[in-house]
Every structure is written in C-alpha cells, then in structure tokens.
C-alpha cells in the first residue's frame, strides 16, 4: 500500500508541476489559453495573476516532493499537510472558478490523501 500511496503522491506533485508550467510559462500560448478558453488579449491581461497561481501550485508540488523524500514522521506529516492543501484549494477553485477543478485537482488530491492515510 505504501508504494501505491507514494505513486499517487508523486502523480499529484507532477500534476501541480505541470500546472505551474501552464500558468507561469504557457498561459499566453495555446495550452494555457485552452484551460479557460481565453482569447490572446484576455490571456495577456490575466498572465500576472496566472503566474502567481502557478507559483503557488509549484509550492504544493515542492511540498509533496519533500514529503516523499523526507524521513518519517516528517515525510508523512508533509504529505498529509500538502495533500490537504491541494484538496482545499481544489474545493475552493471548484466553488469559485470552475467546477472542473473538483475533478482535476481536489479528487486526485483526496485519493492520494486517502492512500497515504491507509498506508500508515
């Protein structure tokens, strides 16, 4: 069960790393604009906001990687903390921005969190 939990935590970290790239570096290009269907002008206007969001997603990814490499109990605690942050951010994003965030962010985070807790 521990291997599965680690794979899921790694997958959530990779997802948030990808979100960082999309929001910080690709926001004004096709992959970033495609997230929300923005035209080039709106993407340009919102790029600083997206970059800020991307940075926060990078912090989530970094915390999850830290949780994977740190020895217990710190590794376990970091995984639980950062996965909880992912779930809360996903729920908030789904409620305030786009319902798809529930499935793209909150659900993977919740599944990984359940696996981490079950493996304990």
Secondary structure, 3 states (H helix, E strand, C coil): CHHHHHHHHHHHHHHHHHHHHHHHCCCCCHHHHHHHCCCHHHHHHHHHHHHHHHHHHHHHHHHHHHHHHCCCCHHHHHHHHHHHHHHHHHHHHHHHCCCHHHHHHHHHHHHHHHHHHHHC
